[in-house]
Amino acid sequence: MKEQTADIVIIGGSVGGVAAALAACRLGKKVILTEECAWIGGQLTNQAVPPDEHQWIEQFGATRSYRDYREQVRRYYRTFFPLTADAAVQPLLNPGNALVSRISHDPRVAHAVLQAMLAPYEHSGRLRIFTGWKATGCEADNGQVRAVTVTQLGSGDQMALSGRFVLDATECGDLLPLAGIDYVTGAESRLETGEPHALEGAADPMDMQAVTHCFAVDYLEGEDHTIDKPKDYEFWRQYQADFWPERQLSWFSPQPRTLKKVEYALFPRDGLFSLWNYRRIIDKELFREGAFASDITIVNWPQNDYWLGPVIDVPEEERLRHLEGARQLSLSLLYWMQTEAPRPDGKQGYPGLRLRADVCGTDDGLAQQVYIRESRRIRARFTVKEQHVNPDCTGTKLAAPFRDSVGIGFYHIDLHPSTAGRNYIDVESVPFQIPLGSLIPEQGGNLLPACKNIGTTHITNGCYRLHPVEWNIGEAAGLLAAFCLNRGSMPSDVHEQGSLLEDFQRLLQDQGIELSWPL
């Protein structure tokens, strides 16, 4: 088995993994970054999810490097795409003009920009990136990881990776069970956490948010791009959950906050919410005539949320069955829209919907992996609970203050339907901080979470899982590892010793990380 060493080993090229690598490399550390997909970038790229962001993102509430990423995306379009004269001078260019995002953009652009941001470190040899590799083993004792075994998907070749610090930036917290790190999955009990929206009865580790297999489409009226009928289409065509107001393949779903039945429209009409504009990544009106034959949009809707079973901590056969179920649901949604979906003109189906496999970089046209909303979560020195972020609990316009803040974020508490058959939980939150204690496992050691696997609960994960927050988490984890290497200390020391914590927070601020919200 080949062996590779570095100062810091990052398993998982998620949004957080990329941010961690950038941060550690900026401080001169040698880094190994692995990713099981062909593309690095997680939600932004291989899961094809345009950024979900808060309303102040253009002014504050993000790290300097995340803002740099966003500006480089805009620069990429201005440099290489035929924008209209008006679009080219828009300082806050939003390529897709999506309803959900202030900078919705193509996953291929996201991947190109992330690669460019990492390129100086990769070319210098400071950073080594291995795509198509998955963690399959670990040598560890009492939270101290000595080596991680990664296996190349396809060939089966293996490598042993070792570093002074190891970061788990996988989408599901895959390294935690391999390394023997204590963790939590699913929904906690209210008796345990005291959270108003936690389960009334016993905790349910298998009660996790839906996953979604996203895909991209454009629309060419008068053409027929109907895909082959998916093998599970008849099942999904008839499927209706007990908590859903209609069949899932329909234009109806619950409104997330009120749970009342609402009607959606594919294209804008009659004041209905347009699914087409929801996560659109190309608004062809921003580009010179002829550049694009159609808008392009990402399908990540209530209609393709998959909740029939979890994909974490289940036997491999079951995991693969649910992943295939999510894939079949998304293909069935597309086929239904192409052939049977009711149209306002009285006809059925939109055969002009064209699956854009090139957008996702796959053969089947779907994203390289499913969108994971909820990961394994470490049992941390400090766990963020609903009482810290729900304004009904805090009684203020800001969340509970944390003296050990390593960043900030904001999003409402947004939980999609769950594998236990529970409907949406959508609750207000207030601008919050990311406490250092949530990044440090209870048992200490040299492993750090760098993704959606920090010390949150099932409830608070719903507002800590979005793109800019995950970036901040990863960046803070990368800087923490680098800081500890420079100081000869451990993360638990930084958390416990006031002088070390103050020095680390000064480093964070010097690196462009905001530790508190402006009042």
SVG drawing of the C-alpha trace seen along z (x, -y; Angstrom):
<svg xmlns="http://www.w3.org/2000/svg" viewBox="-58 -48 64 53">
<polyline fill="none" stroke="black" stroke-width="0.4" points="0.0,0.0 1.3,-3.4 1.8,-5.9 1.3,-9.7 2.0,-12.2 1.2,-15.9 0.7,-18.3 -3.0,-18.1 -5.1,-15.4 -8.6,-16.4 -11.0,-13.6 -13.8,-14.9 -13.8,-17.7 -17.0,-19.3 -17.6,-23.0 -16.1,-22.8 -13.2,-20.6 -12.2,-23.0 -12.4,-26.0 -10.3,-24.1 -7.6,-23.3 -7.5,-26.9 -7.1,-28.1 -4.4,-25.7 -2.4,-26.3 -2.6,-30.0 -0.7,-29.5 2.0,-27.5 0.8,-24.0 1.2,-20.9 -2.3,-19.4 -3.8,-16.3 -7.4,-16.6 -9.4,-13.5 -12.9,-13.4 -14.9,-10.4 -16.6,-12.3 -14.9,-13.5 -15.4,-17.1 -14.5,-18.9 -17.0,-21.3 -19.8,-19.3 -23.1,-21.2 -21.8,-23.7 -20.7,-21.2 -21.1,-17.5 -24.5,-17.8 -25.6,-20.7 -27.2,-22.9 -26.9,-26.7 -26.0,-28.7 -28.7,-29.2 -27.7,-32.5 -29.1,-35.1 -30.3,-38.5 -27.2,-40.4 -24.6,-38.3 -23.4,-41.1 -22.6,-43.4 -21.5,-41.1 -22.1,-37.7 -19.5,-35.7 -15.8,-35.1 -13.5,-37.0 -12.5,-33.9 -16.2,-33.0 -16.8,-36.5 -13.8,-36.1 -15.2,-32.9 -18.5,-34.7 -16.7,-37.6 -14.6,-35.1 -17.8,-33.4 -19.0,-36.8 -15.6,-37.5 -15.7,-34.2 -19.0,-35.0 -17.9,-38.5 -14.6,-37.2 -15.8,-34.2 -19.5,-34.6 -21.3,-36.9 -23.3,-38.9 -25.5,-41.8 -24.1,-45.2 -26.4,-45.9 -25.7,-42.5 -21.9,-42.9 -21.9,-46.0 -24.2,-44.7 -22.0,-44.7 -24.2,-42.0 -24.5,-39.8 -26.8,-36.8 -26.3,-34.6 -29.5,-32.6 -31.6,-35.2 -32.9,-32.4 -35.6,-33.0 -33.6,-31.3 -30.1,-32.6 -28.3,-35.9 -25.6,-34.2 -27.1,-31.1 -24.6,-29.6 -23.7,-26.5 -21.9,-23.7 -19.2,-23.7 -18.4,-27.3 -18.3,-26.6 -15.9,-23.7 -13.7,-25.8 -13.5,-28.7 -12.7,-26.4 -9.9,-24.7 -8.5,-28.1 -8.5,-29.2 -6.6,-26.0 -4.3,-26.0 -1.4,-28.0 -1.0,-25.6 -1.5,-22.5 1.1,-23.7 3.6,-24.5 3.2,-21.0 1.8,-22.3 -1.6,-20.7 -2.3,-17.3 -5.8,-16.5 -7.0,-12.9 -10.5,-12.6 -12.3,-9.3 -11.0,-8.1 -13.1,-7.1 -12.1,-6.6 -12.4,-2.9 -10.3,-2.4 -8.6,-4.2 -5.9,-3.6 -6.9,-5.5 -6.9,-5.3 -8.8,-7.5 -9.6,-10.2 -6.0,-10.3 -5.9,-9.3 -2.6,-7.8 -3.6,-7.0 -6.6,-6.9 -6.9,-4.3 -8.5,-5.5 -9.6,-3.3 -9.7,-4.4 -13.2,-3.7 -13.0,-1.5 -9.5,-0.1 -9.6,0.8 -6.1,-0.6 -5.4,-1.8 -3.3,-4.5 -2.5,-5.2 -2.7,-8.9 -1.2,-10.3 -0.9,-13.8 -0.6,-15.6 -4.3,-16.6 -7.1,-14.9 -10.3,-16.7 -13.5,-14.9 -15.1,-17.0 -17.2,-14.2 -20.9,-14.8 -22.0,-12.1 -19.3,-12.3 -17.9,-9.0 -14.6,-9.2 -16.3,-9.4 -17.2,-5.7 -14.0,-4.6 -12.0,-6.6 -14.1,-5.6 -15.3,-9.2 -18.5,-9.4 -21.3,-10.9 -25.1,-11.3 -27.5,-10.8 -31.1,-11.5 -33.5,-13.3 -32.9,-13.9 -35.5,-13.7 -36.9,-16.8 -36.1,-15.2 -32.4,-15.2 -32.0,-18.6 -35.0,-20.6 -35.6,-21.9 -39.2,-22.9 -39.2,-21.1 -37.3,-18.0 -39.1,-14.7 -41.6,-14.4 -40.7,-10.7 -37.5,-8.8 -34.7,-9.9 -34.7,-8.3 -31.2,-7.9 -32.7,-6.8 -35.0,-9.9 -33.1,-12.0 -33.9,-14.6 -34.7,-13.7 -32.0,-13.5 -32.4,-14.8 -30.8,-13.7 -30.7,-17.0 -30.5,-17.4 -30.4,-20.2 -32.9,-20.9 -33.5,-23.4 -36.7,-23.8 -37.1,-23.8 -40.7,-24.3 -41.7,-22.1 -39.0,-19.6 -39.2,-16.1 -36.5,-15.1 -38.5,-12.6 -36.3,-10.1 -36.9,-6.4 -39.6,-5.5 -37.8,-4.9 -38.1,-1.4 -39.8,-2.6 -42.1,-5.1 -45.4,-3.3 -44.5,-3.3 -43.6,-7.0 -46.6,-7.9 -49.0,-6.6 -46.9,-7.4 -48.4,-9.7 -47.1,-9.9 -49.6,-10.1 -48.4,-13.6 -48.5,-14.9 -51.6,-16.6 -51.4,-15.0 -49.3,-12.5 -45.7,-13.5 -45.6,-13.8 -48.0,-16.7 -47.8,-20.5 -48.9,-20.5 -47.1,-20.2 -47.3,-21.6 -46.1,-25.1 -43.1,-24.4 -44.0,-26.8 -47.8,-26.4 -48.0,-22.9 -51.1,-24.1 -51.6,-22.7 -50.1,-25.0 -50.0,-24.9 -46.8,-25.5 -46.3,-26.3 -43.5,-25.1 -43.2,-28.5 -44.3,-31.8 -48.1,-32.4 -51.1,-33.6 -49.0,-34.6 -48.1,-31.0 -44.6,-30.2 -42.5,-29.2 -40.4,-26.1 -38.5,-27.0 -37.2,-30.2 -36.7,-28.7 -33.1,-27.4 -32.5,-28.7 -28.7,-28.9 -28.9,-30.5 -31.3,-33.4 -30.8,-33.6 -32.0,-37.2 -28.7,-38.2 -26.8,-36.9 -26.5,-38.2 -29.1,-36.9 -28.4,-33.4 -26.0,-32.6 -28.5,-30.3 -31.5,-28.6 -33.2,-28.4 -32.8,-29.1 -31.2,-26.3 -32.6,-25.4 -31.7,-22.9 -34.5,-20.6 -34.2,-20.4 -37.9,-20.7 -40.4,-19.1 -41.3,-16.7 -37.9,-14.9 -37.2,-14.9 -36.6,-11.2 -37.6,-10.1 -38.3,-6.4 -35.2,-5.5 -31.8,-6.8 -28.5,-6.4 -26.4,-6.7 -25.6,-3.9 -27.6,-1.2 -26.3,1.9 -24.6,1.2 -27.3,3.0 -30.0,0.8 -27.9,-2.3 -27.6,-1.6 -31.3,-0.7 -32.2,-4.1 -29.7,-6.0 -31.2,-4.2 -34.7,-5.1 -33.7,-8.8 -32.3,-8.5 -35.5,-6.8 -37.7,-9.4 -35.8,-12.2 -35.9,-10.4 -39.6,-9.7 -40.3,-13.4 -38.7,-14.4 -40.6,-11.7 -43.9,-12.8 -43.2,-16.4 -42.4,-15.4 -45.4,-13.2 -48.2,-13.7 -47.9,-17.0 -51.0,-19.2 -50.4,-22.4 -52.3,-25.7 -53.3,-25.3 -55.1,-22.1 -52.5,-19.8 -50.4,-17.3 -46.6,-17.1 -43.6,-19.3 -41.6,-17.0 -39.4,-20.0 -37.7,-19.6 -34.2,-18.5 -32.0,-16.7 -28.6,-18.5 -26.2,-15.8 -23.3,-18.1 -24.2,-20.5 -23.6,-17.8 -20.8,-16.0 -22.5,-12.6 -23.7,-10.0 -27.2,-9.6 -27.8,-13.4 -28.2,-13.5 -25.8,-15.1 -22.7,-13.1 -24.1,-12.4 -27.3,-13.1 -27.7,-16.3 -27.1,-15.4 -28.8,-17.7 -27.9,-15.9 -24.7,-14.2 -23.4,-12.3 -22.6,-14.9 -19.8,-14.7 -20.6,-14.6 -18.9,-17.9 -17.5,-19.9 -20.5,-22.2 -23.7,-21.4 -25.7,-24.2 -29.4,-23.8 -32.6,-25.4 -32.6,-27.5 -29.5,-29.3 -31.0,-30.4 -34.8,-30.4 -36.0,-34.0 -38.9,-32.6 -36.3,-31.2 -33.7,-33.9 -36.1,-36.8 -33.7,-38.9 -32.8,-39.7 -29.5,-37.9 -28.7,-34.4 -27.0,-33.5 -23.5,-34.9 -20.5,-32.6 -17.2,-33.8 -15.4,-31.2 -17.0,-32.3 -15.1,-31.2 -17.6,-32.7 -21.1,-33.7 -24.1,-32.6 -27.8,-32.9 -30.6,-30.9 -34.0,-29.9 -34.3,-26.5 -35.2,-24.5 -35.8,-20.7 -37.3,-18.8 -39.6,-15.8 -37.8,-13.0 -37.3,-9.2 -39.6,-8.7 -42.5,-10.1 -42.5,-13.6 -43.4,-16.7 -41.4,-19.9 -40.1,-21.8 -39.6,-25.4 -38.9,-27.8 -37.5,-31.3 -34.0,-31.7 -31.8,-34.7 -28.3,-35.6 -25.9,-33.2 -22.3,-32.5 -20.3,-29.3 -18.8,-28.2 -15.4,-26.6 -16.6,-24.1 -18.9,-22.6 -15.8,-21.8 -14.1,-19.8 -15.0,-16.1 -15.7,-15.3 -12.8,-12.9 -10.4,-15.4 -7.7,-14.2 -6.4,-15.3 -9.6,-14.8 -11.8,-17.9 -15.1,-18.1 -15.1,-20.5 -18.6,-20.1 -22.1,-19.5 -20.8,-17.1 -20.2,-19.6 -21.9,-19.7 -25.4,-20.7 -28.7,-18.9 -31.2,-17.6 -33.0,-20.9 -30.1,-23.3 -28.4,-21.5 -31.4,-22.9 -29.8,-26.4 -26.1,-25.5 -26.0,-23.4 -26.1,-26.1 -23.2,-27.0 -21.7,-30.0 -21.9,-28.5 -20.3,-25.2 -17.6,-27.2 -16.9,-29.1 -16.9,-25.9 -14.3,-24.3 -12.2,-27.4 -12.2,-27.7 -11.2,-24.0 -8.3,-24.4 -7.1,-27.5 -7.4,-25.7 -5.3,-22.8 -2.6,-25.1 -2.7,-27.3 -2.2,-24.2 0.7,-23.0 2.4,-26.4 1.8,-26.5 2.5,-22.9 -1.0,-22.7 -4.2,-20.7 -7.7,-22.0 -8.9,-21.3 -6.1,-23.5 -7.3,-26.4 -10.8,-25.9 -9.8,-25.8 -7.0,-28.3 -8.1,-31.9 -4.8,-33.3 -4.6,-30.7 -8.3,-31.3 -7.7,-35.0 -4.7,-34.5 -6.6,-32.1 -9.5,-34.5 -7.1,-37.3 -5.8,-35.0 -9.4,-34.3 -10.1,-38.0 -6.8,-38.6 -7.9,-36.0 -11.1,-37.8 -13.5,-35.8 -16.2,-37.8 -16.8,-36.6 -19.9,-38.6 -22.8,-40.3 -23.0,-44.1 -25.6,-45.3"/>
</svg>
